[in-house]
């Protein structure tokens, strides 16, 4: 298992965001994956079992949780990641493997035997869950991420903006996918990740106690937005 990292999440509004990003730009490095000032686009397809265990475990505050997803960046198939994210309270780790576009297409057709040929534990775990819990694609989660980094303690500060849920497709490469806004006010999510401790100068900039900390799950927010949409 990979080393556990801290992950703190906060709802912030536009004025808080503007102030924080100006300060962070002075002292931290921008993530090299950012394609412009807004950041880079992330689209994920989340899987859950027939009982929606991952959805309800989050709402019930279960300490140990996991999520499986396929993730792409900037709507490109150049990098496709199959990921398992493990959470233990506020501590996380992430296991991921790269898959091809063809392998992704096979997942959507319930053909996942190819995972047995991969050495990574995440592939074996995904295969096991698909077999035993009948995991299936549930929701597309869409947002733009602006990220700043510090080598000390591998600090990573991200602002996730324009959070939206896909409602007419479970294919992340669908050209005509329709998304609905999943988060209104406050308008974005700030995530703070680090290894053992958060350096004091970064903590002073962020003033974490002044922000609304929450056990935020973009997966749950988008699932609930999708369910609300279909009830209308």
C-alpha angles and dihedrals in degrees: 000000000000120000115279119247133197116250120188121182130200138179110229135177129229097265092051090048094051092051095046096047091052091054095043093050089062098054108023136058120249115241106263089226092068108113095193142349091291092058127231135313121252124192121181134183111210125206128207136168129257090272094050088236095166091052096050097037088060092050091048092051096241108184098219116047141155138197133197121208145157113227135194133179130226090354091288130132091212090101121025117174128195104203140187114197116197122197130193106179105298093344121094144176130187130211119192142172131191117244132186127245088252092053090049090053089051091055090057089053092052090251105132104143088111088075090072089066092060121089098212116106091225089064092051091046092050091049091049093050092046090052100042104031101030094235115198137178111276113170143355113233116202131187147134117248126206110192139189127188143201123190092215106094088348090272116191124184117189136182113204111202138182094021108196139170125223111234109175103044145029092205112100089202095053105130095207098043114153117217131189127207108261101185125045114165126039085034105213147019126241117203124194116196128180141147114240105341142001111241113248096239091056092045089052091053095047096045088202096187090064094059131078105258115200142166090251123184116186088196092057093043091053095043090052092046090052093049091049090051093054093048091059 
